[in-house]
Amino acid sequence: MPVTLRIALRDWDYMTPLVLGDVSSSRLDIKVDRVGTLISSLADDAAHDAAEMSFSRYSQMRHDGDDRIVGMPNFIMRGFRHRCIITAKDNPIRTLSDLGGKKIGVTGWRDSGNTWTRAALRREGVGVEDAMWYAGRLTEAHPIVDRLDGFGRPGRIEAVPGERPTRAPSCRKVPRSAPFCSTRSRR
């Protein structure tokens, strides 16, 4: 008799074979819940046996002494975060350095992707203290809580890091001049 494993995952294209059952085992019955918002505390969630979690959040939990869950390294998001910063088309922001003094929205302060986004900004001369930060809901199902975790300076949004570029006609990606995003050939 197979063991049932209930997993919560975001809707990544490379997880489709698992979600559709194309990848299977006679010893394991995988039940996938496709979620738009990551589970904030897997240890307190009776509905799932496993879930996708930000490596940054997991590291912070361990640092804080919470060892109720075991991390299994499977790095789903393997892309540069620089392509994920979006602003309105009519906004004058064109480079990461233009975000100094601006309002930046994130989905969660401790999330790995947003940690990388802050590192990219710092590389371009924009430190955490040089911007106003807003951390808010990614979806309507997201509970309304303070996601800055005591960091940053709250304000309104000028740019939004996110793993999926929006298709809204009024939005565009920001870092056109970043060397790793350039369409110019590299040596």
N, C-alpha and C positions, 0 to 999 in steps of 0.2 A: 504494500500500500504506500503510495507516495506521500511525502511530507509536504504540507502546504506552506508556502512562503508568501506573505503579503508585503508588497513593495510599493512605496510611493515615489514616483519619478515625474520630472517635468517632461514635456512633450518634445524630446530630442529626436531628430530623424534617425540617428544611428541606433536608437533603442527600439525602432519599429519592429524588427524581427522578433524581439522578445515580447513586445506588447501584443503582436498579432499571433503569437504562438508558433512562429516559424522555427524558433529555437526551443527545443523541449527536451524533457528527460522523463523516463519512466519512473524515476525515483523522486522527482520534484514537481509539484504542482504550483506554478508561479501565478499569482494573482497580482496584476499591476494596476494600481490606481494612478491615473494620469492627473497630476495636480499642476495648477498654475503657480502655486505658492508653496515653497518648501515648508516642511513641518518644523516648527520652531524648537520642539523638544521631543525627539524620538523616544527618549526614555520614559516620557509621560504619556505616550500615545499608544493606547491599547489596540488601535485599529490596524497597526502595521508592525511587521517584524523587522523591516529594513526600510531605509529611505535614502534618497540622495541628500547630501549635506555639503555645505561649503567647507572646504578644508580649513579655511581660516576660522570658521565658527567651531569646528571640531577641536582645533588646536587651542582655542581660547577656553573651551570647556575643560580640556585636560589641564591646562594651566591653572584654572580655577578649582581643580581638585575633583571635578565631576568625571568619574570613570564608569558610569552606568552603561555606557554603550562602547562597542568596540568598532574602531574604524577599519574599513577594508579599502585600501587604496585602489581607486578606479577613477582616474581623472577624466571625466566626461568632457568638460569644456577645455579644449586645447588650442585656443586661438588667442591672438593678441587682443587685448581689450581696447586698444586704441581705435579700432573700427566701430566701436560701440558707443561712441559719444555723439549725441544727436542734439541739434538745436533747430530753431525755426529758420526757414529759408531766408527770410528777410532780416535775420539777425546778423550784425556785422562780425560776429565771432568766426574766424577762419582757421585758427591754430589753437593748440592747447594752451600756449602762453597767453592768448587773448582771454582766458578764463580767470585770470587774476582779478580779484575784486568783484567777481560775478557771483551769481547764485546757482548752485549746482545741486541737482536732485539725484538721490541714490535710493535703491530699494532697501538697503540694510548696510549700516556702517561697517560691520565686521565681515560681510560677505567677501569671499576671496576675490571675485571679479572687481569689486569696488576697492579692495586693497590695492590691486594692480593698477586700477584707474588712478588712485591717489599717487602711486609711485610714478606713473607716466607724467602726471601733472607736475610733481616735484622735480622730475628730470628736466622739465621745460621751464622751471623757475617759479612754479605756483605751489606754495606750501599749503598745508591744511589751514593755517591761520590766514591765508591770503584770499579766502573765498567764504561765502555764506553757504551753509549746507542745509539741505532738507532731505530727510529720509522718510519715505512714505510708502503707501500701498502700491503693489504691483498689479493687483487685481481687486475686483470688488469683494472677493472672498477673504482677502487679507484683513486681519483684524486691525483696527485703528489703535496703534501704540507708538510710542516714541522709538524710532529705529536709529537715532543718532547715538544711543548708548552712552550719553554724556560727552561725546566728542563733537567737534565742529561748532559752527555758529549757525543757529537756525535762521532761515530767511526764505525767499521765494526762488523759484527755479529759473535758471538761464540755460542749462544744459542737463541732459539726463544720460548717465551711463546705463546701458542695458544690453543683454545678450542678443536681442533680436531688433535689428533696425526697424523703426516704424515705417509703415507704408503711407503714412499721412502725407498728402501733397505739400503741406506747409512745413515739413521737417526735412533736414538733411544731416549727413554726417559731418563732424567738425574737422578732424585732423588731416586735411588734405595734404599738408606739407610734411607730415611725419615721415622720416626716411624709410620706415618699414612698411608704410602704406602707399608709398609713391609708385606711380606707374612708370617712372623712369627706370631704365635697366641698371642693375647693380654690377659693380666690378667684382 
